[in-house]
Amino acid sequence: MKRTRQRTFSPGRRGADQSSVSGGKNANEPEKSWEEFTDGQPDDAFVPYSMKATFDKGALVAHAKFGKGIVLAVEEQRIDVLFAEGKKKLGHGLA
């Protein structure tokens, strides 16, 4: 019987953008909730979401369907955004 090799992932392969917005200093720290990120933020702090715009980690966005959110992680053409209903992957910086 042939067995497949088990895949292992080293911590060095992850990018720096994979830590949480709350700082990622301690892996045992719970991630902040959507309410903790958005409470007290004025409406004009949220930038309207557009696939053509580029966003940085920690940016506050306003999506037409999902509402207010915060960018948790940034990849080349995708961002992870935390909304009240959960995390979503959205495109950004697309021409």
GUDO-34988 format. One record per residue: x, y, z of N, C-alpha, C, O in turn; residue in one letter. Coordinates in steps of 0.1 Angstrom, whole numbers, padded with zeros to 4 digits, always signed. Layout:
N
XYZXYZXYZXYZA;...
end
This chain:
95
+0008-0012+0000+0000+0000+0000+0009+0012+0000+0018+0014+0008M;+0006+0022-0009+0014+0034-0010+0007+0045-0001-0005+0047-0002K;+0015+0051+0007+0010+0062+0015+0015+0075+0010+0027+0077+0005R;+0007+0085+0011+0011+0099+0007+0018+0106+0019+0016+0103+0030T;+0027+0114+0015+0035+0122+0025+0025+0132+0032+0017+0138+0025R;+0027+0134+0044+0019+0144+0051+0025+0158+0049+0037+0159+0049Q;+0017+0167+0045+0022+0181+0043+0024+0188+0056+0016+0188+0065R;+0035+0195+0056+0038+0204+0068+0039+0218+0063+0044+0221+0052T;+0036+0227+0071+0037+0241+0068+0046+0248+0079+0043+0247+0091F;+0056+0255+0074+0065+0262+0084+0059+0275+0086+0053+0281+0077S;+0061+0281+0098+0056+0294+0101+0063+0305+0093+0057+0316+0091P;+0074+0302+0087+0081+0312+0079+0074+0315+0065+0077+0325+0059G;+0066+0306+0061+0059+0308+0048+0048+0317+0048+0043+0322+0038R;+0043+0321+0060+0032+0330+0061+0037+0344+0059+0048+0348+0063R;+0028+0353+0053+0032+0367+0052+0029+0375+0064+0022+0370+0074G;+0035+0386+0065+0033+0395+0077+0019+0400+0078+0014+0403+0089A;+0011+0400+0067-0003+0405+0067-0012+0395+0073-0024+0398+0074D;-0008+0383+0078-0017+0373+0082-0020+0374+0097-0028+0367+0103Q;-0013+0384+0104-0017+0386+0118-0030+0394+0119-0034+0400+0109S;-0036+0393+0130-0049+0400+0132-0046+0415+0133-0035+0420+0136S;-0057+0423+0131-0056+0438+0131-0053+0442+0145-0047+0453+0147V;-0057+0434+0155-0055+0438+0169-0040+0438+0173-0037+0441+0185S;-0031+0434+0164-0017+0435+0167-0010+0421+0165+0001+0421+0161G;-0017+0410+0168-0011+0397+0167+0000+0394+0175+0009+0385+0172G;+0002+0401+0187+0013+0399+0195+0013+0386+0202+0023+0380+0205K;+0001+0381+0206+0000+0369+0213-0011+0360+0207-0022+0365+0205N;-0007+0348+0203-0017+0340+0196-0028+0336+0204-0039+0332+0199A;-0027+0337+0218-0038+0333+0227-0048+0345+0229-0059+0342+0234N;-0045+0357+0224-0054+0368+0225-0066+0366+0216-0064+0362+0204E;-0078+0368+0220-0089+0367+0212-0090+0378+0202-0086+0389+0205P;-0094+0375+0189-0096+0386+0180-0107+0395+0184-0116+0391+0190E;-0105+0408+0180-0116+0417+0183-0128+0414+0175-0128+0409+0164K;-0140+0418+0181-0152+0415+0174-0155+0427+0165-0149+0438+0166S;-0165+0426+0156-0169+0436+0147-0173+0449+0155-0170+0460+0151W;-0181+0446+0166-0185+0458+0174-0174+0465+0180-0174+0478+0181E;-0163+0458+0185-0152+0465+0191-0145+0474+0180-0139+0484+0184E;-0144+0470+0168-0138+0477+0157-0146+0490+0153-0141+0500+0151F;-0159+0488+0153-0168+0498+0147-0174+0508+0157-0178+0519+0153T;-0176+0504+0169-0182+0512+0179-0175+0526+0180-0163+0526+0181D;-0182+0536+0180-0177+0550+0182-0170+0556+0169-0166+0567+0169G;-0170+0548+0158-0165+0553+0146-0175+0562+0138-0187+0557+0137Q;-0172+0574+0134-0182+0582+0127-0184+0576+0113-0176+0569+0108P;-0196+0579+0108-0200+0573+0094-0190+0578+0084-0187+0570+0074D;-0184+0590+0085-0175+0594+0074-0161+0588+0075-0153+0590+0066D;-0159+0580+0086-0146+0572+0087-0146+0560+0078-0136+0555+0075A;-0158+0556+0073-0159+0544+0064-0159+0548+0050-0167+0556+0045F;-0149+0543+0043-0147+0546+0028-0156+0536+0020-0156+0524+0023V;-0163+0542+0010-0172+0533+0002-0163+0523-0005-0153+0526-0011P;-0168+0510-0005-0161+0499-0011-0162+0500-0026-0173+0502-0031Y;-0151+0497-0033-0150+0496-0048-0140+0486-0051-0129+0486-0045S;-0142+0478-0061-0132+0468-0065-0120+0475-0071-0109+0469-0071M;-0122+0487-0076-0111+0494-0083-0102+0501-0073-0090+0504-0076K;-0107+0503-0061-0099+0510-0050-0089+0499-0044-0092+0487-0044A;-0079+0504-0038-0070+0496-0030-0072+0499-0015-0074+0511-0012T;-0071+0489-0006-0073+0491+0008-0061+0486+0016-0054+0476+0012F;-0058+0492+0027-0048+0488+0036-0054+0480+0048-0066+0482+0050D;-0046+0473+0054-0050+0466+0066-0055+0476+0077-0048+0486+0079K;-0066+0473+0083-0072+0482+0093-0081+0493+0087-0087+0501+0095G;-0082+0494+0074-0091+0504+0068-0106+0501+0071-0110+0489+0071A;-0114+0511+0073-0128+0510+0075-0135+0511+0062-0133+0521+0055L;-0144+0502+0058-0150+0502+0045-0165+0501+0047-0170+0496+0057V;-0173+0507+0038-0187+0506+0038-0191+0499+0025-0189+0504+0014A;-0197+0487+0026-0201+0479+0015-0216+0481+0012-0224+0481+0022H;-0221+0481+0000-0235+0483-0003-0243+0472+0002-0255+0475+0006A;-0239+0460+0002-0247+0448+0006-0244+0444+0021-0253+0442+0028K;-0231+0444+0025-0227+0439+0038-0227+0449+0049-0226+0446+0061F;-0226+0462+0045-0226+0473+0055-0212+0477+0059-0203+0476+0051G;-0210+0481+0071-0197+0486+0076-0188+0474+0080-0192+0464+0085K;-0175+0475+0076-0165+0465+0079-0151+0471+0081-0149+0482+0079G;-0142+0462+0085-0128+0465+0087-0120+0455+0080-0122+0443+0080I;-0109+0460+0073-0100+0451+0066-0091+0444+0076-0083+0451+0083V;-0091+0431+0076-0083+0423+0085-0070+0419+0078-0060+0418+0085L;-0070+0416+0065-0058+0411+0058-0059+0416+0044-0069+0417+0038A;-0047+0418+0038-0046+0423+0025-0037+0413+0017-0026+0410+0021V;-0042+0409+0005-0034+0401-0004-0033+0410-0017-0038+0421-0017E;-0027+0404-0027-0024+0412-0039-0037+0417-0045-0038+0429-0048E;-0047+0409-0047-0060+0413-0053-0072+0410-0045-0083+0411-0049Q;-0070+0406-0032-0081+0403-0023-0079+0409-0009-0067+0411-0005R;-0090+0412-0003-0089+0416+0011-0099+0408+0019-0109+0404+0014I;-0095+0405+0032-0104+0399+0041-0111+0410+0049-0103+0418+0056D;-0124+0411+0049-0131+0421+0056-0140+0415+0067-0148+0406+0063V;-0140+0420+0079-0149+0416+0089-0161+0425+0089-0160+0437+0092L;-0173+0419+0087-0186+0426+0087-0194+0420+0099-0189+0411+0105F;-0205+0427+0102-0213+0422+0113-0218+0408+0112-0219+0400+0122A;-0220+0403+0099-0224+0389+0097-0212+0379+0095-0215+0367+0094E;-0200+0384+0096-0189+0375+0095-0178+0380+0085-0180+0391+0079G;-0168+0372+0083-0157+0376+0074-0161+0373+0060-0167+0363+0057K;-0156+0382+0051-0158+0380+0036-0145+0383+0029-0137+0391+0034K;-0143+0376+0018-0132+0379+0009-0137+0387-0002-0146+0384-0009K;-0130+0399-0005-0135+0408-0015-0123+0411-0024-0111+0411-0019L;-0125+0414-0036-0115+0419-0046-0112+0433-0043-0120+0441-0039G;-0100+0437-0046-0096+0451-0046-0084+0454-0055-0077+0445-0058H;-0083+0467-0059-0072+0471-0068-0073+0465-0082-0063+0463-0089G;-0086+0461-0086-0088+0455-0099-0091+0466-0109-0100+0474-0107L;-0084+0466-0120-0086+0476-0131-0098+0474-0139-0102+0481-0148A;
end
